Amino acid sequence: MSLLIQKQTKLISKPDLIYKDFFKKVENFMDLMNALLFQGRALIDENSLVLCDANATTHFEFDDEVIGVGKQRDVLMKCTVNGVAILLGLENQSTVDYSMPFRVMDYDTITYQQQFNLQDEDKRQSFHPIPVLTLVLYSGDKLWHQPYSLIERMEIPEALKGWVNNWNGNIYDIKDIRVEWLKNPKVKAVIEGVQRIYQWDRDKESLNDLILSKEEAIVVAIMTNSEELVIRLEKEESEEIKMCEVID
């Protein structure tokens, strides 16, 4: 459920673009990934991160027929971990969605096929793809009760269990992230802000100390699926927001 009653009011800007821009900043992306993957250990270096084209489009060839496919990711970065290159994707999901493992599989498969198609034909036999890992940051207020992997949606004969390939959704619930793993103050403010909102007892006094920058406050509103709050925040002239004053 959204925190606020939805109204037919025009947004000044597209909320998903604001979220994407926040995590396209390498220092924000790096901090979140180090927290989710390595419990805050700095295995991803900001200097190794390179923003990639998130528009995942490619083609597959079947019986002389070319089929084009495409998916729009939220954020995709290339980086190195322990000296090895990897492509890291981040998706925001504000509602529970049973199809998430399927979508992650689509993103990753298309990215692998992109890498293959970009190789010269005479080099494809020796081609080594860059590993692709997509993480989903679930920011909804409900518990994630849908599958975390593709195989959870299947009925598999007992004799074939362990043989069928799986695809993990890599879904992380924002309510479970330990904020002490975060080092970047902006990312920490956003994650802690979302957690505080979901723990809120509806007493505005309890949010007196929740003060965010305007950018951080808008990202929190987006991640809690509060369109009316986004609209209200975009009209704010102050760059420092006391959340108790803007929340109904």
Secondary structure by P-SEA (a helix, b strand, c coil): ccccccccccccccaaaaaaaaaccaaaaaaaaaaaccccccccccccccccccccccccccccbbbbbbbbbcbbbbbbcccbbbbbbbbbbcccccaaaaaaaaaaaaaaaaaaaaccccccccccccbbbbbbbccccccccccccccccccccccccccbbbbbccccccccccccccccaaaaaaaaaaaaaaaccccccccccccccaaaaaaaaaaaccaaaaaaaaaccccccccccccc
